[in-house]
Amino acid sequence: MKELWKYLIIGCSVIISVIVLSFAITYYGRSKDTIAVTGLGETTFTSDMIVWSGMITADNYDKLAGYKQIENDRNTVLKYLKNNGISEDEVTFAFINSTTRFTSVYNDEGKYTGDRFIGYRFTQDFTITSNDVEKVERISREISSLISQNIDIDSYTPEYYYTKLDDLKLELIEKASRDARLRAEKIVENAGAHLGKASNARLGVFQITAVNGDEDYSYGGTFNTSSKEKKARITVRMEYKLR
């Protein structure tokens, strides 16, 4: 009789263990039922800040006279900018750089004989940062008129930025997350399953390109500064549980 009870207890223990293990395997399998989708957030916007740079150049055989010349040219440029609505707070002038200039000398037979001093070259960069984009654009195109006043000035291509970029990023992340949820719901709606809670999320790289440009998206992110009209996009990879 004792032997019979012993085998009955062992048998029941085995059955219970099998049932528990079966439920555990079923639960584990269901917990692994997930779906992964990628949502896209995208929008266009207009830059609200411009950074434009230029350079003044002066050549002079005398060093002291050259410094005075470029200082006079700088004052003329600053006056021109102020007359066109640019405040001094928006303009930054860099230090004056000077280089010694030489020219190669050759004899009548075309043989190089050395270098000859021909004077000094002085340069000074300036930068304008403003929220009045259209005004600075106009000035950058028209400043070459100072050449008629014997000022050697170069104008560089303006750069465009957006001061509310952090808010824009949050908006696009929210939009991409909603897009991912909608995609996931469309996939499972006819599959006999129900979408559960998000179990994982991974943010993609923030990309800013020209609206009508052909720039390639970069693995580390693209940040266009040459176009006033821009397009921003970001992706979010979401993983949802199924129930």
C-alpha angles and dihedrals in degrees: 000000000000089000090053093052089047092056092043091054092047091048093050091048091053092049093048091048091051092050093048092047091048092053090046092052091047092050092046091050093049091048088058093054101107140144126216123205136168120228126200129216115190138163143155125233143171121244115248100194132054130197115195127178136190140170134228118210130193130178121201137161091218118063098211092045089050092055091050091048095054091044089055090048090050091053090050091051092047091050090050091051093048091048087055095053102269114135122217090245089065094053127076122186118200125217118287113259122205130192131183114240126215135175127208116251124212130185126232090275092056094252117144111246103174143283129303124209112241102173141270134306120213124194133180125186123210131191131199120201116187145151091219094088099173094049094052091045089056093048092049089057096044103040091089085079086082088073087079086064090058093257116142103216133163124200120207128207111276120245122221128212140173120229096200096057096127092056090047091053092053090048092052093047089054091048093048091049091052090047091052091051092051092049092051092049091051091052097051101035093090097032098079093249136107128228115244133188124313111266100182140013132188124188120221128217120289111241128193118185138158113281094239098021130118098223119149119238111249127222088229095041134272121247113186116200101165098073128067093203109059142178123216127195139170135177131216122199109210129188119201132190119236122224 
